[in-house]
Amino acid sequence: MGAAVISPRSNSQQPALVANILFSAASLLGLWLIVSILRSGRLK
C-alpha cells in the first residue's frame, strides 16, 4: 500500500523506481499466496 501511495506523488526517478519494485514484489507475493491456497485444496 505504501508503495502505491508513494509512486504517483514522487517527482524524482529514484523513489518512483523503489516504489515500483516494492509494488511488484508485493504483487508477486500475493499471487504466490493465492496459487498456494488454491493448490492446497483447503479452500472449502
HELIX and SHEET records of a PDB file:
HELIX    1   1 GLY A    2  ARG A    9  1                                   8    
HELIX    2   2 GLN A   13  SER A   40  1                                  28    
END                                                                             
